[in-house]
């Protein structure tokens, strides 16, 4: 199988793209607009700040009761240092935890209907998510820190430099076709729109109704978790052309000699049964990450 790649559909809207997966399946996607990405980041910072503030207040109250920290001292200074370390580590943990999850999106991104995806159509790698989050410090948070430090002192050229630094990276997505920030360029990612379409009941883990498609163990053993997530995205997007291509590809892979007929029902049943099999295997300590595992 040839390596995956992403190509631009020049006949469609300027933010429409087409991803070719490692399976050779072309999937239409839409690049997330700049304003939506900014809104998602603001929402995430509000959610994160609110949650960490509540945690720090609770821990502070516990410190007062347990240690009697009312007038400072070495223990109070130590707890302040711990609080700073907590804020630094928890911010990374927040973004990494959600972006490495099955949806590839933080709560802010999910609320606005966008997610992170690999530009080559493959699996979203851990190192890519780490790289793009480390770059966020260099792009946004560090210039803000220098900016406020300069304001607290004499400022001058340092204030101007921090402002220019921030503006260059903040508006960098507006000057490339795929609306990528610096972290996306380094990590090989982009942010795309997702649809909030509810999956049909056939995608639950309940037994398929009589007359639906049934698959044997050998047929379900072909694919793993990565292919399951890709199939879920295809079903959520509900693009008829993509459904037909994916159904044909899966049919060829598992030895189906005739077209399935109802492609969406076929894929829904395959998804439900594949998911049930993978989760059953995980309960017994077996995990199949992808078709190559």
Residue, then its C-alpha position, 0 to 999 in steps of 0.5 A: x500500500x502506498x503511503x498516505x498523503x493529503x491533496x487539495x480539492x481546488x474545485x471546491x470551497x477554499x477551506x475544503x480538502x481531501x485526505x487519502x488514508x493509508x487504505x487509499x480512501x479519499x475522505x473530504x474534510x473542511x479546514x477549521x476557520x481561524x475564528x473558530x480555532x481562536x474561540x476554541x482556545x478561549x473556551x479551553x482556557x476558561x474551562x482550564x482556569x476555572x477548574x484549576x482555580x477551584x482545585x487550588x482554592x480547595x487545596x489552599x483551604x486544606x492547607x490552612x486547616x492541616x498546616x495552619x498556614x496563616x502567616x506565611x513561612x517556609x511551608x507556605x512558600x513551598x506550597x506556593x511553589x507546588x501550586x505554580x508547578x501544578x499550574x504548569x503541568x496541569x495545562x500540558x496534561x489538559x491539552x495532551x489528555x483530550x487531544x490524544x483521546x479518541x476524538x482528538x479534541x479538547x472540550x473547547x474544540x468539541x463544543x465548536x465542532x473541530x478536531x486535530x488530524x494528521x495531515x498524512x491521513x494516518x494515526x495522530x501520533x503522540x509525539x505530534x501532539x506533544x510537539x504542537x503543544x510545546x510550540x504553543x508556549x513559544x508562539x503565545x504564552x512566552x511572548x505574553x509573559x515577556x510582555x507583562x514583565x516588560x510592562x511591570x518594569x521600564x518596558x521600552x523595546x522589550x514591550x514592543x518586541x514581545x507584542x510583535x512576537x505575539x502578533x506574528x505567531x497569533x495571526x500566522x494561520x491567516x497567511x497559509x492556505x490550511x490555517x495552520x499555526x507554527x505548531x501544526x507545521x512542525x507536528x504535521x497536523x491540521x485542525x478540521x471541522x467535525x459534524x455533530x451528526x448523531x450515529x444511528x442506533x445500529x452503531x451501538x453495541x447491541x445485537x444487529x436486527x434481523x436482516x442486517x449484515x453479519x460478519x464472522x470472526x475472520x472478517x472482523x480480525x482484519x482491522x483494529x482501533x485506528x480503522x474503527x476510528x476512521x470508520x466512525x468519522x466516515x459515518x459521522x460525516x455521512x458523505x455518500x461518495x466516501x461511504x461508497x468508497x469505504x464500503x467497497x474497500x472493506x468489502x475487497x479486504x474481507x473478501x466480499x465479491x458483490x457490492x453491499x447495496x446499502x452502504x451506510x447500513x453495511x458500514x454501521x453493522x461492520x462498525x458495531x460488530x468490530x467495536x464489540x470484538x475489539x472491546x471484548x478482546x481488550x477485556x482479555x488483555x488483547x489489543x489490536x491497534x491497527x491492521x498491522x498489529 
